[in-house]
Every structure is written in structure tokens, then in C-alpha cells.
Amino acid sequence: MKVVGITILRTGAGDPIPLTMACDLSSYGFFQRQGVKEMLTFFSKTFTKRTEPGQRQSISHESYVVHCYVRSDGLAGSVITDEEYPARVAFVLLTQLLDEFTTATGDSWKTMETSLESSPFPPLEEYLVKYQDPASADKVTKIQNDLDETTNILHKTIDSVLERGVKLDSLVEKSNDLSAQSKMFYKQAKKTNSCCVVS
């Protein structure tokens, strides 16, 4: 799971205008990075333009997903991730980032310079690093991962208990120390309790 790029844009009449951007291009070759950055900007602008104000949407393209969110005031953000990255976490990132951006800039973003290099926003890089691991950045995802792990452990435990139960059956059958009445009691108890067995 990886966040490749985050862009904050201004929407309105015409094409969306990127205000600031951060990318993690470390997995690309040096000479590919500029082209990849241009493609990220293009995807951000194109898909943000096609997102209605107040809406969120995720668009898949090849092995990447562009998550777009356009606020009703015209401020927008896009997060480009790989296909495995949870959409919910991407939208949490966008909501928090856009709120922080508005707090830091006030309404000046409506008239801000349009050059990506002239309007850096340092927390953007921090978000890019923090959200590389969705489980550590998002508490709900972390809890869900913990629950999944616990469920897997419980399934393994139940399977091993059932396996032991089968072995116990064969031991009861083979035992000479138990009377026929004890064996009959064991079988009846097992039959009565079978309604409670989880399969």
C-alpha cells in the first residue's frame, strides 16, 4: 500500500488549478520522475474537474486509484494511491488536509499564486509520509486489522479444538476402562451439545 501523490487544487470556472503538491517518486527512475509528476498533476486536474462540489469519488487507472474530494467552497484535493490502499483512509487524509490547509491559509487560497513551487505547504510532506502506512495513520483501520488478526487466531483455536474433539472420540471408543454406560453418556452429551458447534 502506497500513497504516490497528494495535490490541493482550487476549482471554479475552467480547469482546476493546483495550489500545492507532494509526491513520493522514489520507486521511479531518476529520468522518469518528471514525467510521472506531470502525469500525477494531469490526473489530479482531470478527475477533480469531473467531481461535483461536495462529492468524493475514486477513479481507477491501470494499477493506481485517484481519490478526489471537492468541497462546496471550491477547495479540492486528490490522493493518488496504489489499488490496495483503502479508500476510506484516503478520504480521511483529504478531509484533514483540506481543513488544515484552510486553517493555515484562511481565504487566501482563493487568490493564491498558481505555481506549485511558489506555494509550498510543509504539512503536505508530513501527510505523505504519515499516511504511507494506513494502519498507523488511521485508528479505525488499525482496529480493523487487530480484529482480523484476532478472528484468524480464534478460527485456528476452534479448528484445533475440533481436531482434538475427533481424537477424543476415538480415544473413548478404544478405551477399555469405560463402561458401556459411560460411553453411551459421552455420545448422548456430544449429540446434545452438537447444536452449539461452530463450523
Rosetta blueprint (number, residue, H / E / L):
1 M L
2 K L
3 V E
4 V E
5 G E
6 I E
7 T E
8 I E
9 L E
10 R E
11 T L
12 G L
13 A L
14 G L
15 D L
16 P L
17 I E
18 P E
19 L E
20 T E
21 M E
22 A E
23 C E
24 D L
25 L L
26 S L
27 S L
28 Y L
29 G L
30 F L
31 F L
32 Q L
33 R H
34 Q H
35 G H
36 V H
37 K H
38 E H
39 M H
40 L H
41 T H
42 F H
43 F H
44 S H
45 K H
46 T H
47 F H
48 T H
49 K H
50 R L
51 T L
52 E L
53 P L
54 G L
55 Q L
56 R E
57 Q E
58 S E
59 I E
60 S E
61 H E
62 E L
63 S L
64 Y E
65 V E
66 V E
67 H E
68 C E
69 Y E
70 V E
71 R L
72 S L
73 D L
74 G L
75 L E
76 A E
77 G E
78 S E
79 V E
80 I E
81 T E
82 D E
83 E L
84 E L
85 Y L
86 P L
87 A H
88 R H
89 V H
90 A H
91 F H
92 V H
93 L H
94 L H
95 T H
96 Q H
97 L H
98 L H
99 D H
100 E H
101 F H
102 T H
103 T H
104 A H
105 T H
106 G H
107 D H
108 S H
109 W H
110 K H
111 T L
112 M L
113 E L
114 T L
115 S L
116 L L
117 E L
118 S L
119 S L
120 P L
121 F L
122 P L
123 P H
124 L H
125 E H
126 E H
127 Y H
128 L H
129 V H
130 K H
131 Y L
132 Q L
133 D L
134 P H
135 A H
136 S H
137 A H
138 D L
139 K H
140 V H
141 T H
142 K H
143 I H
144 Q H
145 N H
146 D H
147 L H
148 D H
149 E H
150 T H
151 T H
152 N H
153 I H
154 L H
155 H H
156 K H
157 T H
158 I H
159 D H
160 S H
161 V H
162 L H
163 E H
164 R H
165 G H
166 V H
167 K H
168 L H
169 D H
170 S H
171 L H
172 V H
173 E H
174 K H
175 S L
176 N L
177 D L
178 L L
179 S L
180 A H
181 Q H
182 S H
183 K H
184 M H
185 F H
186 Y H
187 K H
188 Q H
189 A H
190 K H
191 K H
192 T H
193 N H
194 S H
195 C H
196 C H
197 V L
198 V L
199 S L
